[in-house]
Amino acid sequence: MSLISLARRGRYVAVLAGALLLVPIVAEARPGGGKGFGSRGSRTEQAPARTDTAPNGAQPFQRSAQPSPAAPAAAGAASAAAAQAARPSMARNLMMGLGAGLLGAGLFGLLSGSGFFSGLASMAGMLGFLLQIALIGGAIWLALRFFRRRSEPQLAAAGGAPLPRDAYPPQGQSNQMARMGMMGGGSSAPQTQAIELSGEDFNAFETLLTEVNATYSNEDEAGLRRITTPEMFGYFDEDLSGNARKGFVDRVSDVKLLQGDLAEAWREGSMDYATVAMRFSLINALYERASGKVVEGDPRTPQEVTEHWTFVRERDGAWKLSGIQATA
């Protein structure tokens, strides 16, 4: 291929790239925005069940205030390792003491006129006697420690606190909740149970889908605070503040639910949770606040989005948005 053909092909590629840059980019500043943030109670680290609406499942949360179940165990292991590292070694202390004693004996012999090595020899005889006593004492100490450890109850692997006998699953029975409790250092995992939802609940989820997008678009912080958890409100408020600093405003309109499936619904204590896979359409564009110029997105063409929304309510209370996860 000639250099002229290569240069001509390079110009074609440059023109095509420039044309692609002129195509409006779909806005991702809407609520959710293709990201995952929020919480699902004790199931935050678990993927929601797959549904017909979202057969590939959901991506994990990228931001969540819910602590990971592995965090307490990791912290306990780190503390134990730090304590072990900080604990003085008996052998090291003994060797340092022997070295200091030999050096002191040599210096004493040198200063008294009998010579450095003569002082060392006399000190060595005394140290041999002391070493025998130390070895006998060490053997007794090791034996006592061995029998003491044999008499102690079995400790939990992570937390180090003794578990009562009834915390273990019965012989021959697979008890997953008991195993989860032992992994948590003796603290039982939250008890969950499946719950049934009514048509009113599903109507509330569809209403919240519209209200969350509308209040976000209108920058209605009071409205967002009313229909979302404090964690979710914090994330939305952060996004809105970021747009304001850049001189942008995000507008969402014409939100329509196209399909929805319940993935999971469960109860934890006094709280009810529900994760719903929803496919919906909306119009979304990012505008320059001062001029009204479209910076990103398409203000006329609807786009389809599929996400997992998790809702939470106190017993007999109103549902609130607790988390949003993009599909996998």
WOFEN-V170626 format. One record per backbone hydrogen bond with DSSP energy under -0.5 kcal/mol. CO is the residue of the C=O (numbers start at 1). NH is the residue of the N-H. If there is no record, write none. Layout:
BEGIN
co->{CO | CO}
nh->{NH | NH}
END
This chain:
BEGIN
co->{2 | 3 | 4 | 5 | 6 | 7 | 8 | 9 | 10 | 11 | 12 | 13 | 14 | 15 | 16 | 17 | 18 | 19 | 19 | 20 | 25 | 31 | 32 | 36 | 36 | 37 | 40 | 41 | 41 | 43 | 52 | 54 | 54 | 57 | 63 | 68 | 68 | 69 | 70 | 71 | 72 | 73 | 74 | 75 | 76 | 77 | 78 | 79 | 80 | 81 | 82 | 83 | 89 | 90 | 91 | 92 | 93 | 94 | 95 | 96 | 97 | 98 | 99 | 100 | 101 | 102 | 103 | 104 | 105 | 106 | 107 | 108 | 109 | 109 | 109 | 110 | 115 | 116 | 117 | 118 | 119 | 120 | 121 | 122 | 123 | 124 | 125 | 126 | 127 | 128 | 129 | 130 | 131 | 132 | 133 | 134 | 135 | 136 | 137 | 138 | 139 | 140 | 141 | 142 | 143 | 144 | 145 | 146 | 147 | 148 | 149 | 154 | 156 | 161 | 164 | 165 | 170 | 173 | 174 | 175 | 176 | 177 | 178 | 179 | 180 | 181 | 182 | 182 | 184 | 186 | 191 | 193 | 198 | 199 | 200 | 201 | 202 | 203 | 204 | 205 | 206 | 207 | 208 | 209 | 210 | 211 | 212 | 213 | 214 | 215 | 216 | 219 | 220 | 221 | 222 | 223 | 224 | 227 | 229 | 230 | 231 | 232 | 233 | 234 | 235 | 236 | 237 | 238 | 239 | 240 | 241 | 242 | 243 | 243 | 244 | 247 | 249 | 249 | 251 | 253 | 256 | 259 | 261 | 261 | 264 | 265 | 266 | 267 | 268 | 270 | 271 | 272 | 273 | 274 | 274 | 275 | 275 | 276 | 276 | 277 | 278 | 278 | 279 | 279 | 280 | 281 | 282 | 283 | 284 | 285 | 285 | 286 | 286 | 287 | 287 | 288 | 293 | 296 | 298 | 300 | 303 | 305 | 306 | 307 | 307 | 308 | 309 | 310 | 310 | 311 | 312 | 313 | 314 | 320 | 321 | 322 | 323 | 324 | 325 | 326}
nh->{6 | 7 | 8 | 9 | 10 | 11 | 12 | 13 | 14 | 15 | 16 | 17 | 18 | 19 | 20 | 21 | 22 | 22 | 23 | 23 | 297 | 33 | 35 | 62 | 63 | 324 | 43 | 40 | 44 | 46 | 55 | 51 | 57 | 328 | 38 | 71 | 72 | 73 | 74 | 75 | 76 | 77 | 78 | 79 | 80 | 81 | 82 | 83 | 84 | 85 | 86 | 87 | 93 | 94 | 95 | 96 | 97 | 98 | 99 | 100 | 101 | 102 | 103 | 104 | 105 | 106 | 107 | 108 | 109 | 110 | 111 | 112 | 113 | 114 | 115 | 113 | 119 | 120 | 121 | 122 | 123 | 124 | 125 | 126 | 127 | 128 | 129 | 130 | 131 | 132 | 133 | 134 | 135 | 136 | 137 | 138 | 139 | 140 | 141 | 142 | 143 | 144 | 145 | 146 | 147 | 148 | 149 | 150 | 151 | 152 | 152 | 163 | 160 | 156 | 167 | 168 | 173 | 175 | 176 | 179 | 180 | 181 | 182 | 183 | 184 | 186 | 158 | 185 | 187 | 188 | 269 | 267 | 202 | 203 | 204 | 205 | 206 | 207 | 208 | 209 | 210 | 211 | 212 | 213 | 214 | 215 | 216 | 217 | 218 | 220 | 219 | 221 | 224 | 225 | 226 | 227 | 228 | 321 | 233 | 234 | 235 | 236 | 237 | 238 | 239 | 240 | 241 | 242 | 243 | 244 | 245 | 246 | 247 | 248 | 247 | 289 | 251 | 287 | 285 | 283 | 281 | 279 | 263 | 277 | 275 | 195 | 273 | 193 | 271 | 315 | 268 | 313 | 266 | 276 | 311 | 263 | 264 | 278 | 309 | 261 | 280 | 307 | 258 | 259 | 305 | 256 | 303 | 253 | 298 | 251 | 287 | 295 | 296 | 249 | 289 | 292 | 288 | 286 | 284 | 302 | 282 | 280 | 327 | 278 | 309 | 325 | 276 | 322 | 323 | 274 | 320 | 272 | 317 | 312 | 229 | 39 | 310 | 37 | 308 | 59}
END
